[in-house]
Amino acid sequence: MALTIAMTIAADVRADSKLGDLAVLAIVVAAALKARIILSRYLGLSCAPGALTAFTATVVVLLAAVAFSFLASAFLH
């Protein structure tokens, strides 16, 4: 729950302005941590460390691609 609150604060959903670089990175880090916790605890992958690592790596790569697209679009405009 704390990570969800942290993501909401970082996103600053009340503001009309575009997210800054640090806010995007904070959201990505919080999302990665949240995904790791869900994979480990709720889906039981803590018993299979190899699968946990593979799924976590996949999530991190996808989040990095999304973050890169947001940050790159800010530089193009």
C-alpha positions as CSV (number, residue, x, y, z in Angstrom):
1,M,0.0,0.0,0.0
2,A,2.9,2.4,0.8
3,L,4.3,1.9,-2.7
4,T,0.9,2.7,-4.3
5,I,0.8,5.9,-2.2
6,A,4.4,6.8,-3.2
7,M,3.5,6.3,-6.9
8,T,0.4,8.5,-6.6
9,I,2.5,11.3,-4.9
10,A,5.2,11.0,-7.5
11,A,2.7,11.2,-10.3
12,D,1.1,14.3,-8.9
13,V,-2.2,13.5,-10.6
14,R,-3.6,16.9,-9.5
15,A,-1.1,18.9,-11.5
16,D,-1.7,20.0,-15.1
17,S,2.0,20.0,-15.9
18,K,3.9,17.2,-17.4
19,L,5.9,14.9,-15.2
20,G,9.6,15.6,-14.7
21,D,12.4,13.2,-15.2
22,L,12.8,12.4,-11.5
23,A,9.0,11.8,-11.1
24,V,9.1,9.3,-14.0
25,L,12.1,7.5,-12.5
26,A,10.4,7.5,-9.1
27,I,7.3,5.9,-10.6
28,V,9.3,3.3,-12.5
29,V,11.3,2.3,-9.4
30,A,8.2,2.1,-7.3
31,A,6.4,0.0,-10.0
32,A,9.4,-2.3,-10.2
33,L,9.5,-2.8,-6.4
34,K,5.8,-3.4,-6.3
35,A,6.0,-6.0,-9.2
36,R,8.8,-7.8,-7.4
37,I,6.8,-8.0,-4.2
38,I,3.7,-9.3,-6.0
39,L,5.8,-11.8,-7.9
40,S,7.6,-13.0,-4.8
41,R,5.0,-13.0,-2.1
42,Y,1.6,-13.3,-3.8
43,L,2.4,-15.5,-6.7
44,G,4.8,-17.6,-4.7
45,L,7.9,-17.2,-6.9
46,S,10.1,-16.8,-3.8
47,C,10.3,-20.7,-3.9
48,A,11.7,-20.5,-7.5
49,P,14.4,-17.8,-7.5
50,G,15.3,-18.4,-11.1
51,A,11.8,-17.7,-12.3
52,L,11.5,-14.7,-9.9
53,T,14.7,-13.3,-11.4
54,A,13.5,-13.8,-15.0
55,F,10.1,-12.3,-14.4
56,T,11.6,-9.4,-12.5
57,A,14.1,-8.8,-15.3
58,T,11.3,-8.8,-17.9
59,V,9.3,-6.3,-15.9
60,V,12.3,-4.0,-15.4
61,V,13.1,-4.1,-19.2
62,L,9.5,-3.2,-20.0
63,L,9.4,-0.4,-17.4
64,A,12.7,0.9,-18.7
65,A,11.3,1.0,-22.3
66,V,8.2,2.9,-21.1
67,A,10.3,5.3,-19.0
68,F,12.6,5.9,-22.0
69,S,9.6,6.6,-24.3
70,F,8.3,9.2,-21.8
71,L,11.7,10.8,-21.3
72,A,12.5,10.8,-25.0
73,S,9.1,12.4,-25.9
74,A,9.9,15.2,-23.5
75,F,13.1,16.0,-25.4
76,L,11.5,15.9,-28.8
77,H,8.9,18.6,-28.0
